């Protein structure tokens, strides 16, 4: 499939493929209210997107790029290190970064740097870093020197405002929770007017690719999330009244399905065909190639043979992929009571 190569200026043109009870219907994102029912609960990820790409130099003055993955403490982050170059080169073709050891410094500016705390056992490119700033000072440094993470299929450098959802709040995401990017205030109002409930949680959406085979195979890494205490009651009430819980994006699925372990923290849950969905009945998602980890999560909603047919249809109908691409609404055929039991 063809990737969307720039932000969509006219979101009303975003296509929507609706898949319900195994049947496919071509539609448009602006018609989303027509495909949901009064009493359904739409759950958004309100994480704002950080400028999570930082270019700097190691102690030997070699150029490196750091892409933040997840915040660990007030001044430390897990991050992936890249060699020379930038987003214009596909991640898998970037030169290997120099080896940086614990205790070495990476400088991003004269007054902004980080010390390597440790390498991950998974890969020498996955590092824990401690910045020389904390709190508000750290955020000022990130926003002054950082840029949005982006990939080589884009035609131009992205501005930070291009990778924000209109309802973005806390800056937890290192890549845009893109499933909701085509939801503008007018469309959200139409959903509310139809009687569709809207709720938010926060999930620190992580990196989608690194070019490192070991890291990419392990994606998604542990990601921070926080679910409002009132949301679980909203889910119970929605299902008791015959409504459905529709997640906007895979990050929302991952957060909600992690709720039995707690309403906040870091989730390591990986969702696939072996995972019985406990809380989520449907998913509004972007379109992605079948080779991506995203595809495995979709198998929790639909069998692989049906997903293959959907992928073929998306390609034949020229749907665009990736974060500024078109969308797909998948609704499970069988509803549950909120705890995995069929109604």
VENBELBEL-V322699 format. One record per backbone hydrogen bond with DSSP energy under -1.0 kcal/mol. NH is the residue of the N-H (numbers start at 1). CO is the residue of the C=O. E is the energy in kcal/mol with one decimal. If there is no record, write none. Layout:
# VENBELBEL-V322699
NH/CO/E ; NH/CO/E
This chain:
# VENBELBEL-V322699
4/321/-2.2 ; 13/10/-1.9 ; 14/11/-1.7 ; 16/27/-1.8 ; 17/327/-2.2 ; 18/25/-3.0 ; 19/329/-3.4 ; 20/23/-2.1 ; 23/20/-2.1 ; 25/18/-2.0 ; 27/16/-2.6 ; 29/14/-2.5 ; 31/28/-2.0 ; 32/29/-2.0 ; 34/31/-1.6 ; 35/32/-1.7 ; 39/195/-2.3 ; 40/37/-2.3 ; 41/244/-3.2 ; 42/197/-3.1 ; 43/246/-2.7 ; 44/199/-2.9 ; 46/201/-2.8 ; 48/170/-3.0 ; 50/173/-3.3 ; 52/50/-1.6 ; 53/147/-2.7 ; 54/66/-3.0 ; 56/64/-2.6 ; 57/107/-2.1 ; 58/62/-2.1 ; 61/58/-2.0 ; 64/56/-2.4 ; 65/82/-1.8 ; 66/54/-3.3 ; 67/80/-2.7 ; 68/52/-2.5 ; 69/78/-3.2 ; 70/78/-1.6 ; 72/76/-2.6 ; 73/76/-1.7 ; 77/129/-2.1 ; 78/70/-3.1 ; 79/127/-2.9 ; 80/67/-2.5 ; 81/125/-2.2 ; 82/65/-3.1 ; 89/86/-1.7 ; 93/90/-2.2 ; 94/91/-1.0 ; 103/116/-3.5 ; 104/101/-2.2 ; 106/114/-2.9 ; 107/57/-2.6 ; 108/112/-2.5 ; 109/112/-2.0 ; 112/109/-1.4 ; 114/106/-2.2 ; 115/130/-3.0 ; 116/104/-2.8 ; 117/128/-3.2 ; 118/128/-1.1 ; 120/126/-2.7 ; 126/123/-1.3 ; 127/79/-3.0 ; 128/118/-2.3 ; 129/77/-3.2 ; 130/115/-2.7 ; 131/75/-2.9 ; 132/113/-2.2 ; 137/134/-1.2 ; 139/135/-1.9 ; 140/136/-2.4 ; 141/137/-1.9 ; 142/138/-2.6 ; 143/139/-2.5 ; 144/140/-1.7 ; 145/141/-2.6 ; 146/142/-2.3 ; 147/53/-2.0 ; 154/151/-1.8 ; 155/5/-2.4 ; 162/159/-1.2 ; 163/160/-1.3 ; 168/165/-2.1 ; 169/46/-3.4 ; 172/170/-2.0 ; 173/48/-2.2 ; 174/205/-2.6 ; 178/176/-2.2 ; 180/177/-1.2 ; 181/178/-1.8 ; 183/180/-1.6 ; 188/184/-2.4 ; 189/185/-2.3 ; 190/186/-1.9 ; 191/187/-2.1 ; 192/188/-2.2 ; 193/189/-2.6 ; 194/190/-1.3 ; 195/192/-1.6 ; 196/191/-2.3 ; 197/40/-2.7 ; 199/42/-2.5 ; 201/44/-2.3 ; 202/226/-2.4 ; 204/224/-3.4 ; 205/203/-2.1 ; 216/212/-3.1 ; 217/213/-2.1 ; 223/267/-1.8 ; 225/265/-2.6 ; 226/202/-2.6 ; 227/263/-3.3 ; 231/228/-1.7 ; 234/230/-1.9 ; 235/231/-2.5 ; 236/232/-2.2 ; 237/233/-2.6 ; 238/234/-2.6 ; 239/235/-2.4 ; 240/236/-2.3 ; 241/237/-1.5 ; 242/239/-1.5 ; 243/238/-3.0 ; 246/41/-3.2 ; 247/282/-2.7 ; 248/43/-2.5 ; 249/247/-1.1 ; 249/284/-1.9 ; 253/249/-1.3 ; 254/250/-2.5 ; 255/251/-2.1 ; 256/252/-2.8 ; 257/253/-2.6 ; 259/256/-1.5 ; 261/258/-2.1 ; 262/259/-2.1 ; 265/225/-1.8 ; 267/223/-2.8 ; 275/272/-2.0 ; 281/245/-2.6 ; 282/245/-1.7 ; 283/330/-2.9 ; 284/247/-3.0 ; 285/328/-2.8 ; 287/326/-1.1 ; 292/289/-1.6 ; 295/292/-1.5 ; 297/293/-1.2 ; 298/294/-1.6 ; 300/297/-2.0 ; 301/298/-1.8 ; 302/298/-2.0 ; 307/303/-2.1 ; 308/304/-2.2 ; 309/305/-1.5 ; 310/306/-2.2 ; 311/307/-2.6 ; 312/308/-2.0 ; 313/309/-2.2 ; 314/310/-2.8 ; 315/311/-2.0 ; 316/312/-2.6 ; 317/313/-2.3 ; 318/315/-1.3 ; 319/314/-2.8 ; 321/2/-2.2 ; 322/287/-1.8 ; 325/322/-2.3 ; 326/320/-2.6 ; 327/15/-2.3 ; 328/285/-2.9 ; 329/17/-2.8 ; 330/283/-3.0 ; 331/19/-2.6 ; 332/281/-2.8 ; 337/341/-2.2 ; 343/335/-1.3
